[in-house]
Amino acid sequence: MKLLEIRNLRTYFDTLDGIVKAVDGVSFDVDKGEIVAIVGETGCGKSVTARSIMRLLPKSAKISGEILLNGKNILKMSPKEMEKIRQKRISMIFQEPMTAFDPLYTIGQQFTEILQKHEKMSKAEAYEKSVQMLELVGIPEAKKRVDEYPHEFSGGMIQRAMIARALLNNPELVIADEPTTGLDVSIQAQIINVIADMQKKFKTSTILITHDMGVAAELADKIIVMYSGKIMERGDLGEIISSPLHPYTEGLIAAIPKLNTKKGEKLHAIPGMVPSPYALPKGCRFHPRCYAKMDKCEKKEPPYVEVLPGRFVACWKVLKEKGALLNHESPK
């Protein structure tokens, strides 16, 4: 059953240098209880998509399309209605947890305030729930740590506290924005395990934002590959990892470090750079870096088409191979 339906989402920013099309016609669904990973390089529109859903964007942002939560378009909700939705029904694990907490208040004080506001708990009940949530995410000596300030937590511990905060009100949807960025490998693995355990325990739908295809492969049920504000490919995790269709997806998977990599052997890298949002290439936005580009790729943007059941791709080469051109012109 669909919890979240995003239809033709566009988030543009009006800047002094021109219009930035950060998210440009994105559509996807999130079912109840599943983890959907949005993957891509820095600047592809992942985090802007997440913040569009939360409606946590500056006034310069212009959002259009539909974001349906249980059938209701949250883009049409008033700021007061959105305030009730955030944390209670949709919550977020931020990329920089240290900046997401108020340094002047203890973790317990901040948790208690949220619980009293949204759950109408007494202060004692909220305090006890705060301790329980810290214990649940694996923070040792939770009864002691709940009275400490954010700066007294290590990077891994504050990220665990961020996960606990996101789950305080048992929301329907959690958005995790690069939850392992800046942590060392061993701590990253711990955080991945905590997210997986919490998702199973609370049956919460999750959108995982990451540039790391390896992290997505550890957690996700479905994967969305974004590039320059558009979806390049979308489908079930197993299908995409085992048989990627889009050349960009192939490149991201090939870049995952392998255990049998020999010393001195170069890791795979996609050539070129993500284009400037002020100077997007004509046609397919990935074509300047694509090994499989055709003449048509440089001239016309490929449609976003379901080429197999549940498998969506925006690529002229794939559409030709799958015979899924429908009413679109054949690539040259």
Rosetta blueprint (number, residue, H / E / L):
1 M L
2 K E
3 L E
4 L E
5 E E
6 I E
7 R E
8 N E
9 L E
10 R E
11 T E
12 Y E
13 F E
14 D E
15 T E
16 L L
17 D L
18 G E
19 I E
20 V E
21 K E
22 A E
23 V E
24 D E
25 G E
26 V E
27 S E
28 F E
29 D E
30 V E
31 D E
32 K L
33 G L
34 E L
35 I E
36 V E
37 A E
38 I E
39 V E
40 G L
41 E L
42 T L
43 G L
44 C L
45 G L
46 K H
47 S H
48 V H
49 T H
50 A H
51 R H
52 S H
53 I H
54 M H
55 R L
56 L L
57 L L
58 P L
59 K L
60 S L
61 A E
62 K E
63 I E
64 S E
65 G E
66 E E
67 I E
68 L E
69 L E
70 N L
71 G L
72 K E
73 N E
74 I H
75 L H
76 K H
77 M L
78 S L
79 P H
80 K H
81 E H
82 M H
83 E H
84 K H
85 I H
86 R E
87 Q L
88 K L
89 R L
90 I E
91 S E
92 M E
93 I E
94 F L
95 Q L
96 E L
97 P H
98 M H
99 T H
100 A H
101 F L
102 D L
103 P L
104 L L
105 Y L
106 T L
107 I H
108 G H
109 Q H
110 Q H
111 F H
112 T H
113 E H
114 I H
115 L H
116 Q H
117 K H
118 H H
119 E H
120 K L
121 M L
122 S L
123 K H
124 A H
125 E H
126 A H
127 Y H
128 E H
129 K H
130 S H
131 V H
132 Q H
133 M H
134 L H
135 E H
136 L H
137 V L
138 G L
139 I L
140 P L
141 E L
142 A H
143 K H
144 K H
145 R H
146 V L
147 D L
148 E L
149 Y L
150 P H
151 H H
152 E H
153 F L
154 S L
155 G H
156 G H
157 M H
158 I H
159 Q H
160 R H
161 A H
162 M H
163 I H
164 A H
165 R H
166 A H
167 L L
168 L L
169 N L
170 N L
171 P L
172 E L
173 L E
174 V E
175 I E
176 A E
177 D E
178 E L
179 P L
180 T L
181 T L
182 G L
183 L L
184 D L
185 V H
186 S H
187 I H
188 Q H
189 A H
190 Q H
191 I H
192 I H
193 N H
194 V H
195 I H
196 A H
197 D H
198 M H
199 Q H
200 K H
201 K H
202 F H
203 K L
204 T L
205 S E
206 T E
207 I E
208 L E
209 I E
210 T E
211 H L
212 D L
213 M H
214 G H
215 V H
216 A H
217 A H
218 E H
219 L H
220 A L
221 D L
222 K E
223 I E
224 I E
225 V E
226 M E
227 Y E
228 S L
229 G L
230 K E
231 I E
232 M E
233 E E
234 R E
235 G E
236 D E
237 L H
238 G H
239 E H
240 I H
241 I H
242 S H
243 S L
244 P L
245 L L
246 H L
247 P H
248 Y H
249 T H
250 E H
251 G H
252 L H
253 I H
254 A H
255 A L
256 I L
257 P L
258 K L
259 L L
260 N L
261 T L
262 K L
263 K L
264 G L
265 E L
266 K L
267 L L
268 H L
269 A L
270 I L
271 P L
272 G L
273 M L
274 V L
275 P L
276 S L
277 P L
278 Y L
279 A L
280 L L
281 P L
282 K L
283 G L
284 C L
285 R L
286 F L
287 H H
288 P H
289 R H
290 C L
291 Y L
292 A L
293 K L
294 M L
295 D H
296 K H
297 C H
298 E H
299 K L
300 K L
301 E L
302 P L
303 P L
304 Y L
305 V E
306 E E
307 V E
308 L E
309 P L
310 G L
311 R E
312 F E
313 V E
314 A L
315 C L
316 W H
317 K H
318 V H
319 L H
320 K H
321 E H
322 K H
323 G L
324 A L
325 L L
326 L L
327 N L
328 H L
329 E L
330 S L
331 P L
332 K L
